[in-house]
Amino acid sequence: MADDNLAFLSRLPLFQELSLDEISILDQYLGLLEIAKGDTVFDEGESGEFVCFVVNGELEVLKKSPNGDSSAITTLGKGQSIGEMALIDELPRSATVKARSPSSLTVLSRKGFEELAAESPEIAIKILKYLARSLSLNLRRASNRLSDNLDADQPAR
């Protein structure tokens, strides 16, 4: 990638603990994906093979309800990531992601991450530590929302 992409990557929260030399090494394992407005990045239930970082554009995350309807649960923009669990588990995608606008994504595949881990384990450890913190925060937020919804469903006393 070009120097401006390296500068962009260095500003992403995930990569802020990495030096520019480490980001240059990581860059060898990254790809760029261009997505048109309305296109699907991945579908809920698909195999999770990569994580994405939004370079520009806007993505919408959709979750299916038990009756099959989809609801938007969040919108992601520049600098945000999606699909982090794909680097950790081998479970299917937990949501569908679609482009709300033309978007550019930097992509790290699970295979690329595994190669990076073999080549530069210290970089992979830093990435995994960030992902663990990020996923923990997401779980805490989800737990709080669930608790709030359960409290709202209880009759007033």
N, C-alpha and C positions, 0 to 999 in steps of 0.2 A: 504494500500500500504506500501511498505518497506520504510525505512528511505531515501534511495537514490531517491525514487520517490518524497518524501516530499521535499528533497533538490532541485530536478528538478523543482517542482511546485513553490517553493519559488523564483526561478529565472525567471519564466514567467512574462512578464510585467503585465498581468492581476492580478497576485497575489502578486506583490511586495509591495502593501500597506497593505497586511495581515501579522499578526504576525505568528510565527510558530505554536502557539496554535490555531489560527484561521484556518490555513492551515490544521492542524490535524482534526479539526471539519469538514471542507469542504471535506477532503479526504474520509469521511464516505459516501459521496454522489456521489463519482466518480467511474467509471468503466474503464476497459482497453479493448480496441478493437484492435485485430490483423487483418491486411488487407494484402492480397497477392498482388503482383504486378499485375496491370491491373484490380483489383476489384474496384467496385464502392462503395464509402462511402455513397453517396446519389445522387439522380437524381433531376434535375431541375423539379419543379412542384410538388414534393413530399411534404407531410406534414413535417414541421420542428419541430422535437421533441427533438433535442439535439444539443449541441455545442461540438466541438472536439479541443483538443490541441495536436499537433504533438510531440510525445516523441522521435521518430526516424523515418527515412524514408522521402519520398518526395511525395507530393500530387499535382495534377494538377487540376485547376479550369477551367471548360469549360462552355461557354455560347452559347445558340442556337441563330442563326440569324433568321430573319423573314422567310427565305426560308428553314429553318430546319437544315442547316449545323451547326456544332459545332466548335467553335474556342477557343483555350486556351487563357485565359485572365491573368493568373498568376500561379506561382508555389509556393508552401508553403513547408517549411522545419521545422526542429527541433525548438520547442518553439513557433511556430506560431499557430494561432487559425483559425477555420473556422466554420461558422454556428451560429455566435453570435446573429443574428437577431431572431433565434428560441426561445431564452429566452425572447424576448421582444414582438414580434408579433406572431400571429397565422396564418401567411400567408404561402403559399407554398414556397419551396426552390427557390432561384433566380438563381441558377447555379447547374451544376453537378460537383461532386468531385470524382476523380479517383486516385488510388495509382500508382505513377510512379515507385515505388520500394516497396518491402515489408515494411510495416509501422506499428508502434504501436501508438495508439491514446488513450489519456485519455478523457473520455466522461462524460459530465454532462447533464443529461436529464432535460427537462423542469419540469417534476414531481419532480425530485431530487432537482432542484433549488427552486421550490415552497415549498418543505418540509424544505429545508435549511432556506428559508426566514421566515417560521413560527417559526423555532427553534432558529435561530440566525439572526435576521433582520439586525444587524449592518454589518455582513459579506455580506449579500445579497446586501445591499446598496452600499458597497465598490465595489462589482462586477458590479452592474448596472452603477455606476458612470464611471468606466473604460470603460464599453461597450459603453456608451453614447459618451465618448470622442473618442473612436476608430471608431465608426460609423460616427461621425462628421468628423473626419479626412478623412475617406474613401469617404464621400460625397464631401468634398472639393476637393480631388484629382480627383474624377470623373467629377466634375464641371469644373475644370481646363482643363482636357483632352477634354471635350466637347467643351469648349470655343476655345481651340487650333485647334480642328478639324473644327469648324465653321469658324474660321479665315482663315484656309488653303483652305476652299472651296470657299471663296470670291475671285472674280477676282481682280487682281492687279489694282491699280488706277494710 
